Structure formats: structure tokens, C-alpha cells
Amino acid sequence: MDTWQLIATERTRLADSLAGLDESAWRSPSLCAGWSNQDALAHIVATAEITQGGFFGGLLRNGFSFQKMVAGDIHRVGAAGVPRMLERLRASAGSRNHPPGPVASMLLEIVVHGEDIAFPLGNAVDHSPEALVGAAEFGKSAQPLVGCRKRIAGLRLRATDAEWSTGSGPEVSGPLVPLLLAMCGRKAALDSLTGEGVAALRERP
């Protein structure tokens, strides 16, 4: 299965998983600092819909501030409301629009931002195992925006529910979802992991 097919599967399964959440859950904070769960969904939808031209146009309109552009997209897309955003996520599942960067970054994006919503709610997403491994393979060396490469430097990460590991040094082990979240700086996931390297991850930004 190619990366775009994995992305399409993850978008559809995430929409299925989130469809039953109530208003209180959507108002709750996500794992992405400063964003509610509704904000995180708005960002997911905006990213699934954006074209490279739209990305550069957005940067221009926002004085080349990436953070301002993202905040504006969240406000604009979020105004549609959760039911409409879930419809848009399903409709864009097979879209191959994307901002500049590797296609695999979009796989990491949908898995991690989806879990930013689902993980703190204890809401299980029916991830494709291939998607989780693909996201981890890309994430282990990703640095711009997500900072994974430096965050896990000098550590060995090992999944206990998939055939995946990376690095050497003090071990951090556990299911692949919290491993991915920890790689991307979500400290709430560290309680689901074990090993001598967990303490080091707690100290890293």
C-alpha cells in the first residue's frame, strides 16, 4: 500500500472514530498545546485541503508567519462546526493536495494530530498497522516543525505491538501510538511507555 493510500485510510478511520464525541469532548484540550480538540480537527481538515499554492498564498497574507497562518486556518475552518468538518475530512480522504514537503509528513500529520484528539479521551482509533510503522519510519529522522530527530537522539525506541525499532542507547518501549506521540513531544504519552530512556524524554522539549 502506498503512502497516499495509507493517508486516505487514516483520514477515514479517524473520522469514524471521532464521529461520536460530544460537545464537551470537542471543547477539551488536545495534546497539542493551546489547541482544543475542535482546533486540532480544524487543523487536520485545513491541512488535508490545502494546496501548495494555497500554502504560499497563506504565508504571504500572514506576513510569512507560519504560526499566524495556522491560527487563521483553524479559525476559518473551525467556524464550519464539527459535523461539517468531519464531512470535509471524509471528502478529502483521497485528496493528494499537500503543503510543501515529503508526502510521508502528511502521514505523520494525520496519525499524530488525530491522536492529539483521541489519546487524552481514551478514544481508540483503528489505525492501519502499516500507517503507524510508516509514520514512525518518517518521524524518526524528521526535524523541521516536529523536532523528532533531536528529541530521540541517543535513545533506542522499540514498539511492543509492531515490528519496529530505531536508535541505540537507553530503551523506551511500548505501543507504537504512544511512542509516536512521545517522539513528537507529547509528554502525556510517556506514562504509557517504559524503560530507562523515558526519564530522558521527560527532560527534552
N, C-alpha and C positions, 0 to 999 in steps of 0.2 A: 504494500500500500504506500503510495507516495505521500509527501508531506501535506499537500493540499487536501488530499482525501482524509488524512488524519485530522486536519484542522476542521473540515466540514463535519466530521463525526463528532468532534469535541464540542463544537458550537451547538449542534442539535441536541446532544446529550445534556449539555449544561442547561439549555432552555427547558428541557423536560424536567430536570432536577429542580429548577428554581420556580417552576410554574405554581407550586402550591404554597409558596411563602406568603405570610400575611403582612399587613402594613407595618406592624411593629418590627418584624424581621427586616423589612426593607429600610427602616429608619435606623437600625442598629449599625454600630461602627463595623466596617470591614477591617481586614488585616492591613489594608493599605492606608497608612497614616493620614488622617484628615478626611478620609472619604467614608461616607455611609455606604451601605450595601447598594442602595439605589445609584449612588455616584459611581460605584465600581461597575455596575451594569451599564450605565451610560457610557463609560469609557470603553468597555468591551464593544458595545454597538458602534460607537464612533470609529474605533479602530478597524472594525470589520468592514465599514462602509467607505473609509477614506481612500482616495486615490493619491498617487504621488503628486499630481498637480494640485490637488486639494491640500495636501500636506504643506507644500511650499507656499501656496497662497495663504494658508492659515498662519504660517510663520511670519510672512510679510505683514499681514494685517495686525499681528500682535507684536510688532517691533522686534521680530526674531527671538522672542521669548518662548521657548518650548513650554514652560510651565503655564504661562498665560494662555497659550493656545489650547492646552489640555483642559484647563479650567473652563475656558469658554465652550469647548466642545461638550463637556459634562453638563454645563448649564443648558445649552441648546438642546442636546439630545434628551436629557433628563426631563425636560418640560413636557415631553410626549406622554410621560407616565409609564409605569412598569408594564402593564399589559401590552401596550403598543411597542415598547422596547423589546419585549420577548418575541413579538411577531416579527419585528425587524431583524432580530438575531437569527431567527429561523430562516427568514427570507434571504439573508446574506450568508447563510452557512456555506454555500458553494462558491461564493464570490472569491475571485483571485485578486481583488484590489488590495493594495497594501502600501504603507508608507515606505520610504527608502530603507533598505537593509535586507538581510537574508530572510528568505521565506521561513526558515526554521524559527526565527524570532517571533513570528506570528503564532507558531505552535506553543512556544513557551508562554507567550502572552495570554492565550486563551486558557491554558491549563492553570497558570498561577493566578491570574485575576479572577478566574472562576472560583478557585479555591479561596481567594480572599473573601469571597462571599460565603461559600459553603462550609469551609472548615470551622470557623468560630460558631456556626449554628449547629454543627454536628450533622450537616446535611450531606449525605454521601452522593457523589457524582459517579455515574457508571462510566469511568474512563476506559478508553481503549488502552490495553497494556502497551501496545506499540507506540501510542501517543506519549505516554508517560516516559518511556525509555528514550524516545526521540527528543522530547523536551529536555530531559536530563543530559543527553549527549551534547545538545547545543549549549545548554546552560553552564556546563562545567567550564567552558572556556569563554563565556560571554562576559564582557566588562562594561562597555558603554551603557549607561542608564541603569543596568541591574547590578553590576559590580560583583558578579558571582566568582569570577576567576580569582580575584584577590581575597575574597571572603573565605574561600575554601582552601587557599594555598597552604601546603604543609599538612594537610589532613587527608585521611582515607575515608571516603564515603561509600557505604555499602548498603544496598537495598536488601531487605529481608523477604520481600514479596515479589521480586523480579530478579532476573539475571543481569544485574548492573552494579558496577562499582567504578570508582575513579580515585586517583591520587595515592599518596603514601604518607604515613605518619600516624598520629593518634586517630583511632577509628571513631566515626559517627555512623551508627547503623539504625535502621528502622524502615518502615514502609516508605515507598518511593514518593508518595504525596507529601508527607512532612519533610522528607529530605529535600525535595524541590523547593518547598516554601522556605526552609532554612537557608538553602543556597541563595535565595533571593532576599534574604534579610528579614524574614518574618519570624521574630523570636517566639511568638506564641506556639510555633510548631516544635520548638526544641523539647518541650515536655513529652513529646511522643517519640523521642529518639534516645538512644543510649550510647555509651562509650566514652572513653577518655577525652575525645575531641569535642564533646558537647560544651564543656566549660569554655574552651577557646572560642567557639562560635558565639557564646553569650557575650563575650567581650568585644566582638568585632561589629562595626557599624553595618 
